Amino acid sequence: MADRIYLDWNATAPLRPEARAAVIAAMDAAVGNPSSVHAEGRAARRLVEQARERVAALVGAESRNVVFTSGGTEANMMALTPALQISGSTARFDRLMLSSIEHASVRTGGSFSAHQVEEIPVTAEGALDIWALERRLGKLQQQAVRPLVSIMAANNETGVIQPIKAAAALVHAAGGVLHVDAVQVFGRVPFDINEAGADLVTVSAHKLGGPQGIGALIRRSDALHLAEPLLKGGGQERGARAGTENVAGISGFGAAAISAGATMAADGERMRRVRDRLEAGLAKGPTIVFSQNAERLPNTSLFAAPGLRAETALINLDLDGFAVSSGSACSSGKVTASHVLAAMRVPEKLSSGAIRVSIGSSTREKEIDLFLEAWMKLLAELSKRNRGLAA
């Protein structure tokens, strides 16, 4: 379909030219298995290790602490385990604590049983309630319960950036370990694993313009090990994840990381200006922008108009040539109620109409102006229908 306007970058960012070139080059040249000792195997291994260094550099980590996975979901599942080794000793974690706005893959609890999982509330703006976390950690410490805590760096629906550094200090003081799902911030805003104090970090390639189907779990220290790997078998990824590495995907991931790092600052400023233009236009109609007063990603807006349901909006906007989302992109194409807005205590009548626009480095102001025209047309039709029903 011609003249489509893509405004769903938080779901998947378009493939960067550098990543595409790296994938093709790897598929053409890397014929060997990276675990093989012959020349072809060593060539494939070089591509994997080069990409590992590039991905690690974007979060200030050591390359040896990067474990490649099939994506963010697998990396989250790997991290959420009661069995971790710290400095050679196995440590059992009795509780998984997570914020009430986490991604669906974290909300499943990983290898923890349901009774071991508890949620920490968020504020009305969608930021972690740091005082609630502090109180709960204090009680667990008194009970000699060791927690694994999982908090996303920025929410995929609202874009709200979470207080990771403050949370890390509390978690470590309570003897716990902090996992951070950094999928939405990786390559978009600066995130340093050491400065943040995160022990385990999840990242994904396709959110920053790399290929789909490749991600990584990154450790801050090599003293931390997964005692029970999710995938067992061969000794790939230093024993942390069995299975032949996806050389082409990993190469594309590395290329995307380099490209994103080089343009992050400029892209961020440009996206913020375009996002602000969108929200200024939305303010001209009966539209509510969620979390507008919180620190957010520069590219994300979540909003709703009273009386307009998300299904109706998505269908009409799609027919008009706009790709947007009703929130998370991980519901198999279904439009479902947002657990994020529910956690923020937004009334269901309003949250059921929430639409997410997430832009990227190539989004133009003209595209936003066209979207605003389509949105205002929708609101005008809604108003006309309501007047007809009232007559």
Long-range contacts (C-beta under 8 A, 24 or more apart in sequence): 1-321, 3-321, 4-321, 4-322, 4-323, 5-321, 5-322, 5-323, 5-367, 5-370, 5-371, 6-323, 6-360, 7-322, 7-323, 7-324, 7-357, 7-358, 7-359, 7-363, 7-367, 7-371, 8-323, 8-324, 8-325, 8-329, 8-356, 8-357, 8-358, 9-299, 9-358, 9-359, 9-360, 9-363, 10-156, 10-159, 10-184, 10-207, 10-299, 10-300, 10-325, 10-329, 10-356, 10-358, 11-325, 11-329, 11-358, 12-206, 12-207, 12-212, 12-329, 13-206, 13-207, 13-208, 13-209, 13-360, 14-209, 14-360, 14-362, 15-209, 15-210, 15-211, 15-252, 16-208, 16-209, 16-210, 16-255, 16-256, 16-259, 16-260, 18-255, 18-256, 18-258, 18-259, 19-205, 19-209, 19-210, 19-211, 19-252, 19-253, 19-255, 19-256, 19-259, 20-252, 21-255, 22-251, 22-252, 22-254, 22-255, 23-211, 23-248, 23-249, 23-251, 23-252, 25-251, 26-247, 26-248, 26-250, 26-251, 26-252, 27-248, 30-247, 30-248, 30-251, 33-244, 34-244, 34-245, 34-247, 35-234, 35-235, 35-236, 35-244, 44-247, 47-247, 47-250, 47-251, 48-245, 48-247, 48-250, 48-251, 50-251, 50-254, 51-250, 51-251, 51-253, 51-254, 51-255, 51-257, 52-250, 52-254, 53-254, 54-253, 54-254, 54-255, 54-257, 54-258, 55-203, 55-216, 55-218, 55-253, 55-254, 55-257, 56-218, 57-257, 57-261, 58-186, 58-187, 58-257, 58-260, 58-261, 59-182, 59-186, 59-191, 59-192, 59-193, 59-201, 59-203, 59-218, 60-192, 60-193, 60-194, 60-195, 61-193, 61-194, 61-201, 61-218, 61-219, 61-220, 62-222, 64-222, 64-238, 65-218, 65-219, 65-220, 65-221, 65-222, 66-216, 66-217, 66-218, 67-216, 67-217, 67-218, 67-219, 67-237, 67-238, 67-240, 67-241, 68-214, 68-215, 68-216, 68-237, 68-241, 68-245, 68-246, 68-250, 68-253, 69-214, 69-215, 69-216, 69-217, 69-241, 70-213, 70-214, 70-215, 70-246, 71-204, 71-205, 71-206, 71-212, 71-213, 71-214, 71-215, 72-103, 72-105, 72-181, 72-183, 72-202, 72-203, 72-204, 72-207, 72-215, 73-105, 73-215, 74-215, 74-230, 75-202, 75-203, 75-204, 75-215, 75-216, 75-217, 76-103, 76-105, 76-106, 76-110, 76-150, 76-179, 76-181, 76-202, 77-105, 77-108, 77-110, 77-111, 77-230, 78-110, 78-217, 78-226, 78-229, 78-230, 78-240, 78-241, 79-110, 79-150, 79-179, 79-200, 79-202, 79-217, 80-106, 80-109, 80-110, 80-111, 80-112, 80-148, 80-150, 80-179, 81-110, 81-111, 81-112, 81-148, 81-226, 81-227, 81-228, 81-230, 82-111, 82-112, 82-116, 82-148, 83-111, 83-226, 83-227, 83-228, 84-148, 84-177, 84-224, 84-225, 84-226, 84-227, 85-224, 85-225, 85-226, 85-227, 86-177, 86-223, 86-224, 86-225, 87-223, 88-223, 90-227, 91-146, 92-146, 93-146, 93-147, 93-148, 93-176, 93-177, 94-145, 94-146, 94-147, 95-140, 95-145, 95-146, 95-147, 95-148, 96-147, 96-148, 96-149, 96-150, 97-133, 97-136, 97-137, 97-147, 97-148, 97-149, 97-150, 97-176, 98-149, 98-150, 98-151, 99-128, 99-150, 99-151, 99-152, 99-162, 100-339, 100-343, 101-126, 101-152, 101-155, 101-157, 101-158, 101-339, 101-340, 101-343, 101-344, 102-150, 102-151, 102-152, 102-181, 103-152, 103-156, 103-181, 103-183, 103-328, 103-330, 104-328, 104-330, 104-331, 105-330, 106-150, 106-152, 106-181, 107-339, 111-228, 112-148, 120-151, 121-343, 122-343, 122-344, 123-344, 124-344, 124-345, 125-160, 125-291, 125-293, 125-294, 125-344, 126-155, 126-158, 126-160, 126-290, 126-291, 126-294, 126-340, 126-343, 126-344, 127-160, 127-161, 127-162, 127-163, 127-294, 127-295, 128-162, 128-163, 128-167, 130-163, 130-166, 130-167, 130-170, 133-167, 133-170, 134-170, 137-170, 137-171, 137-173, 137-174, 137-176, 138-174, 140-174, 141-174, 141-175, 146-175, 146-176, 147-171, 147-174, 147-175, 147-176, 147-177, 148-176, 148-177, 148-179, 149-176, 149-177, 149-178, 149-179, 150-178, 150-179, 150-180, 150-181, 151-178, 151-179, 151-180, 151-181, 152-180, 152-181, 152-182, 152-183, 152-184, 153-180, 153-181, 153-182, 153-184, 153-185, 153-191, 153-196, 154-182, 154-184, 154-185, 154-189, 154-296, 154-297, 155-184, 155-340, 156-183, 156-184, 156-327, 156-328, 156-329, 157-300, 157-302, 157-327, 157-328, 157-338, 157-340, 157-341, 157-354, 157-356, 158-290, 158-291, 158-294, 158-296, 158-300, 158-302, 158-340, 158-344, 159-184, 159-291, 159-296, 159-297, 159-299, 159-300, 159-301, 159-302, 159-358, 160-291, 160-294, 160-295, 160-296, 161-185, 161-189, 161-294, 161-295, 161-296, 161-297, 164-196, 164-197, 164-198, 165-195, 165-196, 165-197, 168-196, 168-197, 168-198, 169-197, 172-197, 177-224, 183-207, 183-215, 184-297, 184-300, 185-297, 186-260, 187-256, 187-257, 187-260, 187-261, 187-264, 188-260, 188-264, 188-267, 188-268, 188-297, 188-298, 188-299, 189-264, 189-268, 189-297, 189-298, 190-264, 193-218, 193-220, 194-220, 199-224, 200-224, 205-249, 205-252, 205-253, 205-256, 208-256, 208-257, 208-260, 209-256, 209-259, 209-260, 210-249, 210-252, 210-253, 210-255, 210-256, 210-257, 211-248, 211-249, 211-252, 211-253, 211-256, 213-246, 213-249, 214-246, 214-249, 214-250, 214-252, 214-253, 215-253, 216-253, 263-361, 267-360, 267-361, 268-298, 269-298, 270-361, 271-298, 271-299, 271-359, 271-360, 271-361, 271-363, 272-298, 272-299, 274-359, 274-363, 274-364, 274-365, 274-368, 275-299, 275-300, 275-301, 275-359, 277-365, 277-368, 277-369, 278-357, 278-359, 278-368, 278-371, 278-372, 279-303, 281-368, 281-369, 281-372, 281-375, 282-372, 282-375, 284-376, 285-375, 285-376, 285-379, 286-379, 287-375, 287-379, 288-350, 290-341, 290-344, 290-346, 290-354, 291-344, 299-358, 299-359, 299-360, 300-356, 300-357, 300-358, 301-356, 301-357, 301-358, 302-327, 302-341, 302-354, 302-355, 302-356, 303-354, 303-355, 303-357, 304-350, 304-351, 304-353, 304-354, 304-355, 305-353, 305-378, 305-379, 305-382, 306-349, 306-350, 306-353, 307-353, 307-382, 307-386, 308-353, 308-378, 308-379, 308-382, 309-352, 309-353, 310-335, 310-352, 310-353, 310-354, 310-355, 311-335, 312-378, 313-353, 313-355, 313-378, 314-355, 316-374, 316-378, 317-355, 317-371, 317-374, 317-375, 317-378, 320-374, 322-371, 322-374, 324-355, 324-356, 324-357, 324-371, 325-355, 325-356, 325-358, 326-354, 326-355, 326-356, 327-354, 327-356
